[in-house]
Amino acid sequence: MAKVYRILNYSGSPVAFRTREKGYLVSGGTMEEPSAILLDENELVEANYSSRVFKDGLLFPEKNDAEEVYTLLRIPDWQNILRDNEIEQIILHPTADGLRKLIAIDTVRGFERVWGILTMLRISFQDVPNQAYLTLNARHEELKKGIHKTEIVVSDMPKDIENASEELKAENAGLKDENAKLREELEKLRAAAAASAEPAEPKKTISKVRQESAAKKAKD
């Protein structure tokens, strides 16, 4: 009996696809409450063969089943398939690596998801950085012209330099803390060594004790 998997739609838009025997429509959902549909192994393979709903990140298996499902569908690098909230974060807080991931999407349908999220952010008056808009708009124009492999070069951005600087500051702060702890331990060792080096009171010999005792009796 073929194993059945729960397939999720995190996007607000419905997703349609077909297998050899029937068509499916997965209603829109949210990141918190995705809509779901049950598909067995055969239906998954057929859906993946006839569409790009899994390759383009329109539908996802549950996280616990992800590796098993993507292996079944022979989709490599599935860890790089982005969810809507990840795309939104890249747009609102762009870095060179993030934008490179988005413009590397090489299908019109796959990039339409990015373009739709960008459009929704702009019409809802979200503060979309100019760098993100210009880069994604250029990629949108490329795909309209049939250019599937992007020719856009994204240079390192101030945000990347800022992030690197913050990482360096954090690393330096950690080193300072470690050095302070080492100095403290060193001072403790020095103090212990100095204490052990102090001359101890000489031990009294038996004859010395007898002499002191005799002298005391003579005084008495």
HELIX and SHEET records of a PDB file:
HELIX    1   1 GLU A   41  SER A   50  1                                  10    
HELIX    2   2 LYS A   63  ASP A   65  5                                   3    
HELIX    3   3 ALA A   66  LEU A   72  1                                   7    
HELIX    4   4 TRP A   78  ASN A   80  5                                   3    
HELIX    5   5 ASP A   84  LEU A   92  1                                   9    
HELIX    6   6 ALA A   96  ILE A  103  1                                   8    
HELIX    7   7 VAL A  108  ILE A  123  1                                  16    
HELIX    8   8 ASN A  130  LYS A  144  1                                  15    
HELIX    9   9 PRO A  158  ALA A  197  1                                  40    
HELIX   10  10 ILE A  206  LYS A  219  1                                  14    
SHEET    1   A 3 SER A  35  ASP A  40  0                                        
SHEET    2   A 3 VAL A   4  ASN A   9 -1                                        
SHEET    3   A 3 PHE A  60  PRO A  61 -1                                        
SHEET    1   B 2 VAL A  15  ARG A  18  0                                        
SHEET    2   B 2 GLY A  23  VAL A  26 -1                                        
END                                                                             
